[in-house]
Amino acid sequence: MEKSTEPASIPGADSDTRGFKARAVAAVAAVATAAAGLAVRAGADGAFAKYAGSALYTVLLCALVALCAPRARPLVVAATALGLSWAVEFAQLTGVPAELSAHSTAARLVLGSTFNAPDLFWYAVGAAAAWTVHAGARRRA
């Protein structure tokens, strides 16, 4: 009986490789998005900076959701990130984020402090942009 010289197929190996690649892309996207947010914050002001920051906040959440769940469909990733963004914004109505933000720069960056209704729209813009990029990249892969 002849032995095969081909490497044995490891169940799930292709899936593991895809998951690793998806996580790597999501991690790079998260770092790039955070850098873009900091650049906007440093280089712009007014309404553009505020609303670009809101959209990028949700894009960052999309990247983090994709990092945690690399096999999730782009629509699920975007919807989850949008829901989280909206939850944080509505939590600002309670005053808890403002209290936490008063004591921590990290809390101020993550939770904000003051409810602003237009942010809800810009979070949706960020989720739509991230969904478009994620879905396109997934189709190409």
N, C-alpha and C positions, 0 to 999 in steps of 0.2 A: 504494500500500500504506500502510495506516494504522499508525502506531506506537502501542504501548500506553503509557498514561500511568501504569500501575501500576508500582511499584518492582520491579526484578528480584529474584527470589528467590535468596538466597544459600544455597548448600548448607551445611547444618549450623548455620545461624544460630539456629534454634530450640533446637537441642541445646546450642550455646554459651551461649545465654541461660539455659537451665535449669541448666547446669553452674555458671555464675557465681552464679546465685541460690542454688543448693545450697551452694556454697562460702561465700557470705556468711552464710547461716543457720548453717552449721557453725562459722564463725568466731565469730559472736555467741554460739552455744551454748558454745563452748570458753571464751570470756571469762566468760560468766555462771557456768559450772561452776567455773572457777578462783576467781571471787569468792565463790561459795557455799562452796567448800572453805576459803577463808581466813576467811570469816565463822564457819563452824563451829569452826574451829581457835581463833579469837579469843573466841568467845562461849560455847563449851561445853567440857566436859571429861569425862573418864571414858570408859566404854564407848560411849556415844552418839557422842561426838566421834571416837573411834577408828574405829568401824565405819561411820559416815556418811562419814568421810574415805576409807575403803577403797572404798565404793560410788561415791563421787564421782570417785575416781581412775579407775575404769573408765569412768564416764560421760564424763570428759574425754578419755580415749583414744578412745572412740567418736566424739566430736566431731572429734578430730584425724584419725582414719581417714576419716571422711566428708569432711573438708576435703581430704584428699589424693586420695580416690577418690569424687567426688561422685555418680557413677552406680552405685556399689555398692549391692546390695540391703541393706536394714536388717539382715537376719539375718547376712549376711557381715560387715558392719561390727561388729555386736555380738560375733560369734564371734571376729573378729580381735582386737578390744580385750580380750576375756576371755582369749584365749590369751596376749597380751602381758602382761596383768596377772599371770596365773599364772606365766609365765616369769620375770618380775621377782621374784615372791615365792619361787619355788624357787631362783633364783639367790642369794637371801639365805642359803641353806644353805651356800654356798661361802665366805662371808666376804668376797668381793670387794666387794659393795655396802657392807658395814660399813666397810671400809678407805677406800673412796672417800668415803663419807658423813662420815668423821672429818675430811676435809680440805675439804669443800665443802657449803655449804648447799643448793645446787642438786641435788647428787647425793643428799643426804639426802631432799629432797622428791620426787625422781623415783624413786630406787631403794630408799629405806628402808634399814634396816640389819639387822633381826632377823626371822627367819622366824616367822610366826604363822599357824597352820593355819586359825583361824576367818576370816582375811582371804579365803581362797579362796572361802568361801561368800558373803561380802559383795561380792566382785568380781562374782560371778554375779548377785547382786541388782542391782547397778549396771548390768550388761550387759542384764539383762531390762528394767529401767526405761528405759534408753536405746533399746532395741529397740522397746518399746511406743510411745514418743513418736515415734521416727523413722518407724516403719511407719504410725502414724496420720497424721503430717504428710504423708507421701508419698501416702497414699490421698486426702487432701484436695486435694493439689496437682494 
